[in-house]
């Protein structure tokens, strides 16, 4: 008989943290990492080891006898993550559906319960496997009791009996593991042990003297400081041994029939896994052959990844292709006659899913390798495109009638990429769009939106990966022309086919979530706007950047010399280790500096900012780092991003990255370009207009405060905006109870910081830090603010309460931001969620409004045949490369469309300027 005992929490934590960098979150916003990992581990044990008996042990709620004996037991552990708290009851339901016995005894930990059951089972000649990563279980091992220990990084398991434990830890008996832990302590459980005694010293002592009691009786035989440590900490060492001892006399009966493995409850498992969206697991656990996106109603699908498990490695690729050919109709269209037939077929449809295969992930540099099309689920077509540009254009030309047809809905995954690529071949994609990536982002912005994730989640389908196609051939991943056409055909057709299937599912989800207007009227039209902006690009003044680089490098070297002088020694200012040693060992700027887990001093920007007043060297180091970052991130990096085709840079705008709805950008990241003060000027000055053009910039004035006035309906704030007053001066006048004419620049500065900080939930401490004022003054400022704008405070309280009830907040246009931690018991985690509850509707509404303005400006430019281009978007600001003869017309369009984008109860206001470059214009 084979009996498996699982330590539940040890495995749950391990599963949770295995996915910590890429958590599994279902469409309801539930983090399922711990649940999914636990079920996979359980399934692996049941399938691989086929136990006759099995049980899962849980720690009880509340303290145990060890906590009562030692209040600091496990006190150093962080509070259980909220996602694990939510997962545990679900895991228990799953275990019950498996008909596996759960064991849990008040006042005793899972390892005590497992130890007791293991020892009782051993007496009945049962082989016991204790599944846990915790080394303290080693004390329980024997020739019939084994540790079944997961290997590092999830690569299988180690099975350790008493002999293996004794060899691993150099012990004469597995029971001496208790003494080993008692001496060296256990940081994970906060068992103190003997100070200064580590694993090696503890092993030597036990090898020579045996038990802790014998060691302490023979300290006269031990020399030096080790003797003093042992004698001075006798009680602590003995107590540590008590804490490390796993109980084997817990009051629990063992009736082996109660632990026998039973058949699972199929109905319960299916219900639970459907709720969790574990669709692949349903088929695996219930051992079903299910239909997976079949070509036709009668086609029998195959769960490819499971079918492939028993296929020899050298046959996996060909078998996979053969299987997919059996189930799907993926067709290679490689001659002009067939291309025309395909075009005519698609023209008879009101929609078309399409995708491009290219030579690069950068659409500006990419060349077409092929295009795939689908108008029926399970059926798709792939058209290879020639490497010769002229021939390629003539091939693409065949499909112009489809791609530029405004009556055919275009469906894609990240379709902006395809639109930009096709521009180079003279094709202007037109008509309504459906982008599956954007649709999924709107349904739940916190999740991943790639095709692999969505295919597995919604279709229970594992996609073909390009590395599967080329792995056996050793080809360059991007060099798709080197692949066999049929290989690329399967890969490309699958993309178009899956995209169509996902669209048919997601459009129903969009309607159910009530966000159709946001998707169809704002996000999808914006795709065309962003594609046009990215393709247009922006010109850089490389000479200005080169001059700035030389000047800033000289300045940085001067600062470095000042740092050396203040330190009294030369060192590597770029080395955080050496900076820490200079500041804290040599200069001793503070007595107890923070250290990292590796023992290195912490010298982050945040830490150095807090120590700025302790020594002049710190300010210089911060200044040096600022210049270094400016040079590496922008001044020296921007020229490298210039495209040789048109001598411009082409940033990529991302619609599906930020949870608030704001656009982000990459290569380069324009959203983080420094402000106009200081050296940030050097960067903005380098963004220039084309010859014969003017750089025109427009931005919303205090849009987030205007949105707060709209949402809170605070009369004082509304009056200030409607009267045209300076909102910051008006706020200062009301807080300080003085006429607006008497407001000083310092008062206005503080009021401005309060205006923007308080509406995002800034604390008394945070405001004091930001303004460099005493906390008492900061508190008076916040109290005065809420006295001035009482409806703002009321709104903030209400939005947090609503979020706690619903689990999400919304923008004025219905964009949702889910807040799973809003009811967390951890005050820090909950506070962060509460600040997001206040921030998201404001920041998200501002994002929605500027997107509406961008769509309307783009539409007017197109309808009125304006040649000028919108080229940059940064938060609340839009920038244009404007032909001089169109300048006044562009200004009129931009200001009008920005200010009428959405009707708030206070007016939207946009400011603008012009110049030869971005700095002059704004």
C-alpha positions in Angstrom: 0.0 0.0 0.0 1.2 3.5 -0.8 -0.1 6.4 1.4 0.5 10.0 0.3 0.1 12.8 2.9 0.2 16.3 1.4 1.1 19.4 3.4 -1.5 21.7 2.0 -0.1 25.2 2.8 3.4 24.3 1.8 2.2 23.3 -1.6 -0.3 26.2 -1.9 2.4 28.8 -1.2 4.8 27.1 -3.6 2.2 27.1 -6.4 1.3 30.7 -5.8 4.9 32.0 -5.9 5.7 29.8 -8.9 3.4 32.1 -10.9 4.2 35.3 -9.1 5.8 37.0 -12.1 3.1 35.9 -14.5 0.0 35.1 -12.4 -3.0 33.2 -13.7 -6.0 35.4 -13.5 -9.4 34.4 -14.9 -12.0 36.6 -16.6 -13.6 37.4 -13.2 -10.4 38.8 -11.8 -9.7 35.9 -9.5 -6.0 35.0 -9.2 -6.0 31.2 -9.7 -2.3 30.6 -9.5 -2.3 28.7 -6.2 -5.4 26.7 -7.2 -4.1 25.7 -10.6 -0.6 24.8 -9.3 -2.1 22.7 -6.4 -4.4 20.8 -8.8 -1.6 20.1 -11.2 0.6 18.8 -8.4 -2.2 16.6 -7.1 -2.9 15.3 -10.6 0.8 14.5 -11.1 0.8 12.5 -7.9 -2.3 10.6 -8.7 -1.2 9.8 -12.3 2.5 9.1 -11.6 2.4 7.4 -8.2 -1.1 5.9 -8.2 -1.4 6.0 -4.3 -3.8 3.5 -2.6 -4.4 6.0 0.2 -4.2 9.8 0.3 -5.0 12.8 2.6 -4.3 16.5 2.6 -3.4 18.2 5.9 -4.2 21.9 6.7 -3.0 24.2 9.4 -5.9 25.1 11.6 -7.3 28.7 11.9 -5.9 30.6 14.9 -2.8 29.8 17.0 -1.2 26.4 17.8 0.5 25.1 20.9 3.8 26.5 19.7 2.3 30.0 19.4 1.1 29.8 23.0 4.5 28.7 24.1 6.4 31.3 22.1 4.6 34.4 20.9 7.2 35.1 18.3 6.8 31.8 16.6 6.5 32.5 12.8 5.9 36.2 13.8 8.3 37.4 11.1 6.2 35.9 8.3 4.2 38.4 6.2 0.5 38.2 6.4 -1.0 35.6 4.0 -1.5 37.2 0.6 -5.2 37.9 -0.1 -5.1 35.8 -3.2 -4.1 32.7 -1.1 -6.8 33.4 1.5 -9.4 33.4 -1.4 -7.9 30.3 -2.9 -7.9 28.0 0.2 -11.7 27.5 0.5 -11.8 26.7 -3.2 -8.9 24.2 -2.9 -10.8 22.5 -0.1 -13.9 22.2 -2.3 -11.7 20.7 -5.0 -10.1 18.2 -2.6 -13.6 17.2 -1.4 -14.7 16.8 -5.0 -11.8 14.4 -5.5 -13.2 12.5 -2.5 -9.8 12.9 -0.7 -9.8 13.2 3.1 -8.9 16.5 4.6 -7.2 16.4 8.1 -7.1 19.4 10.3 -6.8 19.4 14.1 -7.2 22.6 16.3 -4.0 23.8 18.0 -1.8 21.5 15.9 0.1 22.3 12.7 -0.2 20.2 9.5 3.3 18.7 10.1 2.2 17.4 13.6 -0.9 15.8 12.1 1.1 14.3 9.2 3.8 13.1 11.7 1.1 11.4 13.9 -0.7 9.7 11.0 2.6 8.7 9.3 3.8 6.9 12.4 0.4 5.1 12.9 0.3 4.1 9.3 3.8 2.7 9.4 2.8 0.3 12.2 0.2 -1.2 9.8 2.9 -1.9 7.2 1.9 1.0 4.9 4.6 3.0 2.9 4.0 6.7 3.7 5.1 9.5 1.5 5.0 13.0 3.1 4.7 15.5 0.3 6.4 18.8 1.4 9.4 21.0 0.6 10.0 21.6 4.4 13.3 20.0 5.6 12.0 19.5 9.2 10.0 16.5 8.0 13.3 14.7 7.8 13.0 13.8 11.5 10.0 11.6 10.7 11.6 9.4 8.0 12.3 5.7 8.3 12.5 2.7 6.0 8.7 3.0 5.4 8.2 6.8 5.8 9.6 9.0 3.0 9.9 12.7 2.3 8.5 13.3 -1.2 10.2 16.7 -1.8 9.5 18.9 -4.9 12.8 19.8 -6.6 13.9 23.3 -7.2 12.0 25.1 -10.0 9.4 22.3 -10.3 11.6 19.7 -12.0 10.3 16.5 -10.5 10.6 15.2 -6.9 13.3 13.8 -4.6 12.2 10.8 -2.5 14.2 10.6 0.8 14.1 7.9 3.4 15.9 7.9 6.7 19.2 6.8 5.1 19.1 9.7 2.6 18.3 12.2 5.3 21.2 11.0 7.4 23.6 11.1 4.5 22.3 14.6 3.3 22.8 16.2 6.8 25.6 14.0 8.2 23.4 12.6 11.0 23.6 9.3 12.8 19.8 9.2 13.1 16.9 11.1 11.4 15.8 12.1 14.9 18.9 14.3 15.2 17.3 16.6 12.5 15.4 18.0 15.5 18.7 18.8 17.2 20.2 20.3 14.0 17.2 22.7 13.7 17.4 23.4 17.4 21.0 24.5 17.1 21.0 26.3 13.8 17.5 27.7 14.1 15.0 28.0 11.3 14.3 31.5 9.9 11.2 30.4 8.1 9.5 29.5 11.4 11.4 32.1 13.5 13.0 29.4 15.6 16.0 31.3 17.2 18.5 28.4 17.7 21.9 29.3 19.0 23.2 32.7 17.9 26.3 32.4 15.7 25.8 28.7 15.0 25.1 27.8 11.4 24.5 24.5 9.6 28.1 23.4 9.4 28.9 24.1 13.0 25.7 22.4 14.1 26.5 19.3 12.1 30.0 19.1 13.6 28.7 19.4 17.1 26.0 16.7 16.6 28.5 14.4 14.9 30.8 14.7 18.0 28.3 14.8 20.8 24.9 13.7 19.5 21.8 15.3 21.0 21.5 18.9 22.2 21.2 17.7 25.8 24.6 15.9 25.4 26.2 18.9 23.8 25.2 21.2 26.6 26.4 18.7 29.2 29.8 18.7 27.6 30.5 22.3 26.8 33.7 22.0 28.9 35.1 20.1 26.0 34.4 22.9 23.6 36.7 25.9 23.2 36.5 29.6 22.5 33.5 31.7 21.7 31.5 28.7 20.6 31.5 27.4 24.2 30.3 30.9 25.4 27.5 30.9 22.8 26.3 27.5 23.9 26.5 28.2 27.6 24.9 31.6 27.4 22.0 30.4 25.3 21.2 27.0 26.9 17.5 27.7 27.6 17.0 29.2 24.1 18.6 26.2 22.5 16.5 23.7 24.4 13.4 25.7 23.7 14.3 25.8 20.0 14.5 22.0 20.0 11.0 21.9 21.5 9.7 24.2 18.7 11.4 22.1 16.0 10.0 18.8 17.3 7.1 17.5 15.2 4.5 15.9 17.4 3.6 12.3 16.8 0.9 12.1 19.4 -1.8 14.4 18.1 -5.2 13.4 19.3 -6.4 11.9 15.9 -7.5 8.4 15.1 -6.1 6.5 12.1 -8.6 4.2 10.3 -6.9 3.3 7.1 -10.2 2.6 5.2 -11.1 6.3 5.7 -8.0 7.3 3.7 -8.5 5.0 0.8 -8.4 6.6 -2.6 -11.9 6.9 -4.1 -13.4 7.9 -7.4 -13.8 11.6 -8.0 -17.1 13.4 -8.2 -17.2 14.2 -11.9 -20.1 16.6 -11.7 -18.6 18.7 -8.8 -15.2 18.8 -10.5 -16.7 19.9 -13.8 -18.7 22.7 -12.0 -15.7 23.9 -10.0 -13.3 23.9 -13.0 -15.8 25.6 -15.3 -16.2 28.4 -12.6 -12.4 28.7 -12.4 -12.0 28.5 -16.2 -9.8 25.5 -16.0 -11.2 24.1 -19.3 -8.1 22.1 -20.3 -8.0 20.5 -16.8 -11.6 19.4 -17.1 -10.7 17.2 -20.1 -7.5 15.9 -18.5 -9.0 15.1 -15.1 -12.2 13.6 -16.4 -10.3 11.9 -19.2 -12.6 13.1 -21.9 -12.1 13.3 -25.6 -13.7 16.6 -26.3 -14.2 18.7 -29.4 -11.7 21.4 -29.7 -12.7 24.1 -32.2 -13.6 21.5 -34.8 -13.7 22.3 -38.5 -17.2 21.0 -38.9 -19.9 20.0 -36.5 -19.2 16.3 -37.0 -15.4 16.6 -36.7 -13.9 15.0 -33.7 -11.4 17.3 -32.0 -8.3 16.1 -30.3 -6.6 17.7 -27.3 -3.3 17.9 -29.1 -0.9 18.6 -26.2 -2.2 15.5 -24.3 -2.2 13.3 -27.4 1.4 14.4 -28.1 2.7 13.3 -24.7 3.3 9.7 -25.9 4.6 10.7 -29.4 8.4 10.3 -29.8 10.3 13.6 -29.9 11.5 13.2 -33.5 7.9 12.7 -34.7 6.2 15.4 -32.6 6.3 18.1 -35.3 5.0 16.0 -38.2 2.3 14.4 -36.0 1.1 17.8 -34.8 0.8 19.1 -38.4 -1.0 15.9 -39.4 -3.5 16.2 -36.6 -4.2 19.8 -37.3 -4.6 19.1 -41.0 -7.2 16.4 -40.1 -9.3 18.8 -38.0 -8.9 22.1 -39.8 -9.2 23.3 -43.3 -6.0 25.4 -43.7 -5.3 26.1 -47.3 -2.2 27.4 -49.1 -3.0 29.9 -51.9 0.2 30.3 -53.9 -0.9 31.4 -57.4 -2.6 34.4 -58.8 -5.7 32.5 -60.1 -6.3 31.1 -56.6 -5.7 34.5 -55.0 -8.4 36.1 -57.2 -10.8 33.3 -56.3 -10.1 33.8 -52.6 -10.6 37.6 -52.9 -14.0 37.1 -54.6 -15.0 34.6 -51.9 -14.2 37.1 -49.2 -15.9 40.0 -51.0 -19.2 38.0 -50.5 -18.8 38.2 -46.7 -19.5 41.2 -44.4 -16.4 40.4 -42.3 -12.9 39.1 -42.6 -10.3 38.0 -40.1 -6.8 38.7 -41.4 -3.2 38.6 -40.2 0.2 39.4 -41.7 3.3 37.3 -41.5 6.5 39.5 -41.6 10.2 39.6 -41.2 10.3 41.9 -38.1 8.3 42.7 -35.0 8.8 46.4 -35.9 6.0 47.3 -38.4 8.0 50.2 -39.8 10.9 47.8 -40.8 8.8 44.7 -41.5 8.5 43.2 -44.9 5.5 41.0 -45.8 6.1 37.3 -45.9 2.4 36.4 -46.3 -1.2 37.2 -45.4 -3.8 34.9 -43.9 -7.6 35.2 -44.1 -10.6 33.6 -42.4 -14.4 34.1 -42.8 -15.5 30.8 -41.4 -14.5 29.1 -38.1 -12.1 26.2 -38.7 -11.3 27.4 -42.2 -8.5 29.7 -43.3 -6.2 30.6 -46.2 -2.6 31.6 -46.4 -1.1 33.7 -49.3 2.7 33.7 -49.5 4.1 37.1 -50.5 7.2 37.5 -52.7 10.5 39.0 -51.2 10.7 41.1 -54.4 8.9 44.4 -53.4 7.4 45.1 -56.8 6.0 41.6 -57.1 4.8 41.8 -53.5 2.9 45.0 -54.2 1.2 43.4 -57.2 0.2 40.4 -55.0 -1.1 42.6 -52.2 -2.9 44.7 -54.8 -5.2 41.7 -55.5 -6.6 42.1 -52.0 -7.0 45.9 -52.0 -10.7 45.6 -52.8 -11.1 43.7 -49.5 -8.8 45.6 -47.3 -10.0 49.1 -48.4 -13.7 48.0 -48.5 -15.5 50.1 -45.8 -18.4 47.6 -45.7 -16.3 44.6 -44.6 -15.5 44.4 -40.9 -11.7 43.8 -40.4 -10.9 41.4 -37.5 -7.4 41.1 -36.1 -5.2 40.6 -33.0 -3.2 43.8 -32.6 -4.5 44.9 -36.0 -2.7 48.2 -35.7 0.5 46.3 -36.6 -1.0 44.9 -39.8 -2.4 48.3 -40.8 1.0 49.9 -40.5 2.7 47.1 -42.5 0.2 47.4 -45.3 0.7 51.2 -45.6 4.1 50.5 -47.1 2.5 48.5 -49.8 0.1 51.3 -50.7 -2.9 49.8 -48.9 -5.0 52.0 -46.6 -7.1 49.6 -44.5 -10.6 51.0 -44.1 -13.9 50.1 -42.5 -14.9 49.1 -39.0 -12.5 47.1 -36.9 -12.6 44.4 -34.3 -9.3 43.9 -32.4 -9.5 40.9 -30.0 -6.6 42.1 -28.0 -8.3 45.4 -27.2 -11.7 43.8 -26.6 -10.1 41.5 -24.0 -8.3 44.4 -22.4 -11.5 46.2 -21.9 -13.2 43.2 -20.3 -10.4 42.8 -17.8 -7.4 45.2 -18.1 -5.3 43.4 -15.5 -5.0 40.1 -17.5 -2.7 39.1 -20.3 -4.1 39.8 -23.7 -1.9 37.6 -26.0 -3.4 35.1 -28.3 -1.9 32.0 -26.5 -3.6 33.0 -23.2 -7.0 33.8 -24.8 -7.0 30.7 -27.0 -6.3 28.5 -23.9 -8.8 30.4 -21.7 -11.7 30.8 -24.1 -11.2 27.9 -26.6 -9.4 25.3 -24.6 -6.8 25.4 -27.4 -3.0 25.3 -27.5 -1.7 27.3 -30.4 1.1 26.3 -32.8 4.3 28.2 -31.9 6.8 29.3 -34.5 9.6 27.6 -32.5 7.7 24.3 -32.9 7.8 24.9 -36.7 11.5 25.8 -36.9 13.0 24.1 -33.8 14.1 21.0 -35.7 15.5 23.0 -38.6 17.5 25.5 -36.5 16.2 28.5 -38.5 16.2 32.1 -37.4 12.8 32.8 -35.8 12.2 35.9 -37.8 13.4 34.5 -41.1 10.1 32.9 -42.0 10.8 32.8 -45.7 13.2 29.9 -44.9 10.4 27.8 -43.7 8.4 25.5 -45.9 5.3 27.3 -47.2 3.0 24.6 -45.6 4.6 25.2 -42.2 4.0 28.9 -42.3 0.5 28.2 -43.8 -0.5 26.2 -40.7 1.0 28.8 -38.3 -0.6 31.8 -40.1 -4.0 30.3 -40.8 -4.3 29.3 -37.2 -3.8 32.9 -36.2 -6.6 34.1 -38.5 -8.9 31.3 -37.5 -8.4 31.7 -33.7 -8.8 35.5 -34.0 -12.2 34.9 -35.7 -13.3 32.5 -33.0 -12.2 34.8 -30.2 -14.1 37.7 -31.8 -17.3 35.7 -31.8 -16.9 35.0 -28.1 -15.6 38.4 -27.0 -18.2 40.5 -28.7 -20.8 38.8 -26.5 -18.7 39.5 -23.4 -18.4 43.2 -24.4 -22.2 43.5 -24.6 -22.7 41.7 -21.3 -20.3 44.1 -19.6 -22.0 47.1 -21.0 -18.9 48.6 -22.7 -19.9 48.5 -26.3 -19.8 52.3 -26.7 -16.3 52.5 -25.2 -15.0 49.7 -27.5 -16.7 50.5 -30.8 -16.8 54.3 -30.6 -13.6 55.1 -28.9 -11.0 52.3 -28.8 -11.4 50.8 -32.2 -11.5 54.1 -34.1 -8.3 55.1 -32.2 -6.4 52.2 -33.8 -6.5 54.1 -37.1 -5.3 57.3 -35.4 -2.4 55.6 -33.7 -1.4 53.7 -36.8 -1.3 57.0 -38.7 0.8 58.7 -35.9 3.3 55.8 -35.7 3.7 55.7 -39.5 4.2 59.5 -39.7 6.9 59.5 -37.1 8.7 62.6 -35.7 11.9 64.3 -36.7 14.8 64.7 -34.4 17.6 67.3 -34.4 20.5 65.0 -34.0 23.1 67.8 -33.9 21.3 69.3 -30.9 21.3 65.9 -29.2 25.0 65.4 -29.9 25.8 68.9 -28.4 23.7 68.1 -25.4 25.4 64.7 -25.0 28.9 66.4 -25.0 27.8 69.1 -22.6 26.0 66.7 -20.2 29.0 64.3 -20.2 31.3 67.1 -19.3 29.0 68.2 -16.5 28.7 64.6 -15.3 32.5 64.3 -15.1 32.7 67.5 -13.1 30.1 66.2 -10.7 32.0 62.9 -10.4 35.2 64.9 -9.5 33.2 66.7 -6.8 32.0 63.4 -5.5 35.5 62.0 -5.3 36.6 65.2 -3.4 33.8 64.9 -0.9 34.5 61.1 -0.5 38.2 61.6 -0.1 38.8 58.7 -2.5 38.0 57.7 -6.1 35.5 54.9 -6.6 33.0 53.6 -9.2 30.0 55.9 -8.8 27.9 53.6 -11.0 28.5 50.7 -8.5 25.7 50.6 -5.9 28.0 48.3 -3.8 30.8 50.9 -3.8 28.5 53.8 -3.2 27.1 52.0 -0.2 30.5 51.3 1.2 31.6 55.0 0.8 28.4 56.4 2.4 27.9 54.0 5.2 31.3 52.5 6.0 33.6 55.4 5.3 31.5 58.5 5.7 29.0 56.9 8.1 26.2 59.2 7.1 23.8 57.3 9.3 24.2 54.7 12.1 21.9 51.9 10.9 21.7 51.8 7.1 19.3 49.5 5.3 20.6 46.4 3.7 19.4 44.1 1.0 18.9 40.3 1.5 22.4 39.7 0.2 23.9 42.0 2.9 24.6 44.9 0.5 23.7 48.4 1.5 20.6 49.8 -0.1 21.3 52.9 -2.1 18.1 53.3 -4.1 17.0 56.8 -5.2 14.2 56.7 -2.6 16.7 55.9 0.2 19.2 58.6 -1.0 16.5 61.2 -1.3 15.6 60.6 2.4 19.2 61.0 3.4 19.9 64.1 1.2 20.3 66.4 4.2 22.9 64.2 6.0 25.9 64.9 3.7 26.5 67.0 0.5 27.8 64.0 -1.3 24.4 62.4 -1.5 22.9 65.3 -3.5 25.8 65.1 -5.9 25.4 61.3 -6.3 21.7 61.9 -7.1 22.6 64.6 -9.6 25.1 62.3 -11.2 22.6 59.5 -11.5 20.0 61.8 -13.0 22.4 62.9 -15.7 23.5 59.4 -16.4 19.9 58.2 -16.8 19.1 61.2 -19.0 22.0 60.4 -21.3 21.5 56.6 -21.5 17.7 56.7 -21.8 17.2 59.7 -24.1 20.1 61.9 -25.2 22.3 59.1 -26.5 19.5 56.5 -27.1 17.1 58.6 -29.3 19.5 58.9 -32.3 19.8 55.1 -32.4 16.0 54.8 -32.9 16.0 56.9 -36.1 14.7 54.9 -39.0 16.8 55.0 -42.1 13.8 55.0 -44.4 12.6 58.5 -43.5 15.1 59.8 -40.8 12.4 59.8 -38.2 11.7 58.0 -35.0 8.5 55.9 -34.8 7.3 55.3 -31.3 4.8 52.4 -30.7 1.6 53.4 -28.8 0.1 50.7 -26.7 -3.7 50.6 -25.9 -3.7 47.5 -23.8 -0.9 48.1 -21.2 -2.1 50.5 -18.4 -5.0 49.4 -16.3 -6.3 53.0 -16.1 -6.9 53.3 -19.9 -4.1 55.7 -20.6 -1.9 55.1 -23.6 1.6 54.0 -23.1 4.5 54.1 -25.6 7.7 52.3 -26.2 10.8 52.7 -28.4 11.0 55.4 -27.2 8.8 55.7 -24.1 7.5 59.3 -24.6 5.3 59.3 -21.5 8.4 59.5 -19.2 10.3 62.3 -21.0 11.4 64.7 -18.3 9.5 68.0 -17.7 10.5 71.2 -19.3 12.7 72.4 -16.4 16.4 71.6 -16.2 18.0 69.2 -18.6 14.6 67.9 -19.8 14.7 70.9 -22.1 17.5 69.4 -24.1 15.3 66.5 -25.0 12.1 68.4 -25.9 14.2 70.8 -27.9 15.4 67.9 -30.1 11.9 67.1 -31.3 11.4 69.3 -34.4 9.0 70.0 -37.2 9.6 69.0 -40.8 11.0 71.6 -43.2 8.3 74.1 -44.1 6.3 73.1 -41.0 5.7 74.3 -37.5 5.6 72.3 -34.3 2.2 72.8 -32.8 1.3 71.6 -29.3 -2.0 71.6 -27.4 -2.8 70.3 -23.9 -5.7 70.2 -21.6 -5.6 72.6 -18.7 -6.1 70.9 -15.3 -8.3 68.2 -16.8 -8.1 65.9 -13.9 -9.2 68.6 -11.4 -12.1 69.5 -13.8 -13.1 65.8 -13.8 -13.0 65.8 -10.0 -15.3 68.8 -10.0 -17.6 67.0 -12.3 -17.6 63.7 -10.3 -17.8 65.3 -6.8 -20.1 68.2 -7.9 -18.4 70.3 -5.2 -20.0 73.9 -5.6 -16.8 75.7 -4.6 -14.7 73.9 -7.2 -17.3 74.2 -9.9 -17.6 78.0 -9.2 -13.8 78.4 -9.4 -13.7 76.7 -12.9 -16.8 78.4 -14.2 -15.6 81.8 -13.2 -12.3 81.3 -15.0 -10.2 81.7 -11.8 -6.8 80.2 -11.4 -7.9 77.1 -9.6 -4.6 76.8 -7.5 -4.8 80.4 -6.4 -8.5 80.0 -5.7 -7.8 76.9 -3.6 -5.0 78.7 -1.7 -7.3 81.7 -1.0 -10.0 79.5 0.4 -7.6 77.3 2.5 -5.7 80.3 4.0 -9.0 82.3 4.2 -7.5 85.4 2.4 -8.5 87.3 -0.7 -7.2 85.7 -3.9 -5.0 88.8 -4.6 -3.1 88.2 -1.4 -2.1 84.6 -2.3 1.7 84.3 -2.6 3.5 82.1 -5.0 4.5 79.8 -2.2 0.8 79.5 -1.1 -0.2 78.7 -4.7 2.6 76.1 -5.0 1.3 74.3 -1.8 -2.3 74.5 -3.0 -1.3 73.1 -6.4 0.4 70.2 -4.8 -2.6 69.7 -2.6 -5.0 69.9 -5.5 -3.3 67.1 -7.4 -2.1 65.1 -4.4 -5.1 65.0 -2.2 -7.5 63.8 -4.9 -5.3 60.8 -5.4 -5.4 60.0 -1.7 -2.0 61.4 -0.6 -1.3 61.1 3.1 -0.3 63.7 5.6 3.2 62.2 5.6 3.3 62.1 1.7 2.3 65.7 1.3 4.8 66.8 4.0 7.5 64.9 2.1 6.5 66.4 -1.3 6.4 70.0 0.0 9.2 69.7 2.5 7.0 71.0 5.3 6.3 69.8 8.8 3.6 67.2 9.2 1.5 69.5 11.4 1.4 72.0 8.5 0.6 69.2 6.0 -2.3 68.1 8.2 -3.6 71.7 8.4 -3.3 71.9 4.6 -5.3 68.7 4.1 -7.9 69.6 6.7 -8.3 73.1 5.1 -8.6 71.5 1.7 -11.5 69.3 2.7 -13.1 72.2 4.6 -12.9 74.2 1.3 -14.1 71.3 -0.9 -16.3 69.1 1.4 -18.0 67.3 -1.5 -14.5 66.1 -2.7 -14.0 64.3 0.6 -17.6 62.9 0.4 -16.9 61.7 -3.2 -13.6 60.0 -2.2 -15.3 58.2 0.8 -18.2 57.1 -1.5 -16.1 55.8 -4.3 -14.0 53.6 -1.9 -17.2 52.2 -0.3 -18.7 51.5 -3.7 -15.5 49.8 -4.8 -15.6 47.6 -1.7 -19.1 46.5 -2.5 -18.6 46.0 -6.3 -14.9 45.1 -6.5 -14.3 47.7 -9.2 -14.6 51.4 -10.1 -15.7 53.0 -13.4 -14.8 56.1 -15.5 -17.5 58.5 -16.7 -17.6 56.4 -19.9 -17.9 53.0 -18.1 -14.3 51.8 -18.3 -13.8 49.4 -15.4 -10.8 49.0 -13.1 -11.0 45.9 -10.9 -9.6 46.2 -7.4 -9.2 42.7 -5.9 -7.4 44.0 -2.8 -9.9 46.6 -1.9 -11.2 44.5 1.1 -7.8 43.2 2.1 -7.1 42.8 5.8 -3.5 44.0 5.1 -3.7 47.8 5.7 -0.9 48.6 3.3 -2.3 46.5 0.4 -5.8 47.8 1.1 -4.6 51.4 1.2 -3.0 51.1 -2.2 -6.2 49.7 -3.6 -8.2 52.6 -2.0 -5.9 55.1 -3.7 -6.4 53.4 -7.0 -10.2 53.5 -6.4 -9.9 57.3 -6.2 -7.3 57.7 -9.0 -8.7 55.3 -11.6 -12.0 57.1 -12.4 -10.2 60.4 -12.7 -7.2 59.3 -14.7 -9.2 56.9 -16.8 -11.9 59.5 -17.6 -9.1 61.9 -18.7 -7.7 59.1 -20.9 -11.2 58.5 -22.4 -11.7 62.2 -23.2 -8.4 62.7 -24.9 -9.0 59.6 -27.0 -12.3 61.0 -28.1 -10.6 64.3 -29.1 -7.9 62.4 -31.0 -10.5 60.5 -33.0 -12.5 63.6 -33.8 -9.4 65.6 -34.8 -8.2 62.7 -37.0 -11.6 62.5 -38.7 -11.7 66.2 -39.3 -8.2 66.2 -40.8 -9.2 63.4 -43.1 -12.6 64.9 -44.2 -11.1 68.4 -44.6 -8.0 67.1 -46.5 -5.6 68.5 -44.0 -2.0 67.5 -44.8 -0.7 68.2 -41.3 -0.2 65.2 -38.9 -0.8 64.4 -35.3 2.6 63.0 -34.3 2.8 62.7 -30.5 0.5 62.0 -27.6 1.8 62.4 -24.0 -0.8 62.1 -21.2 -3.0 65.3 -21.7 -1.0 66.7 -24.5 -1.2 66.4 -28.3 1.5 67.5 -30.7 1.4 68.1 -34.5 3.7 68.5 -37.4 1.8 71.4 -39.1 2.2 72.8 -42.6 2.6 76.6 -42.2 -0.3 77.4 -44.6 -2.6 75.2 -42.4 -1.5 76.4 -39.0 -4.5 78.6 -38.1 -7.0 76.0 -39.5 -5.3 73.2 -37.5 -5.3 75.3 -34.3 -9.1 75.9 -34.8 -9.8 72.2 -35.3 -7.7 71.0 -32.4 -8.9 73.5 -29.8 -12.5 73.0 -30.8 -12.4 69.2 -30.8 -10.4 69.0 -27.5 -12.8 71.4 -25.7 -16.0 69.8 -26.9 -14.8 66.1 -26.6 -17.1 65.5 -23.6 -19.6 67.8 -21.8 -18.6 68.1 -18.1 -20.5 70.4 -15.7 -17.4 72.6 -15.9 -15.8 73.6 -19.2 -12.9 71.7 -20.7 -10.1 74.1 -21.6 -7.1 73.5 -23.9 -4.0 75.7 -24.2 -1.7 75.6 -27.2 1.5 77.0 -28.6 3.8 76.9 -31.7 7.5 76.8 -32.3 10.3 75.2 -34.3 10.5 72.4 -31.7 8.5 70.8 -28.9 10.2 73.0 -26.2 9.2 76.2 -27.9 5.7 75.0 -28.7 4.9 73.9 -25.1 
